[in-house]
Amino acid sequence: MLNGYIAHPVSDVARRFGPPASSSDAGDGKTTFQWMLYGIGQPSGFASSGGSLLYSASQAYQTECRLLIIAAPSVENAPPTELENWIVQGWQANGNGCM
C-alpha cells in the first residue's frame, strides 16, 4: 500500500491523504504521524435466473483506516509540523478501509 513512500518525505504522504490528524514522539528521535481515513464501502450484489431474476444489493457501510507513518528527521531538531523534513521509515494500516 505505502511501500513506495519509504525513504521519501512525509509531505509526499500528506499530498495524497491531507495533513496528518496527529503526531507523537516514537522515541529514538523518530515521530509517528497518524491519519484517520474514512470512506463508503458496498459489497457487490448478485443476480440469478432460474425461471426468475433475483437481485440483491447489500447496504453501504462506512469504512475507516488508521494509518501510521514512522519517520526520522532529515534535519536536526525538525518540528513535526515541517513534514518535508521527516523521512518515512515504515508504516502500519489498520481497519476495514485499508487497501
Secondary structure by P-SEA (a helix, b strand, c coil): cccccccccaaaaaaacccccccccccccbbbbbbbbbbbbbcccccccccbbbbbbbbbbbbbbbbbbbbbbccccccccccccbbbccccccccccc
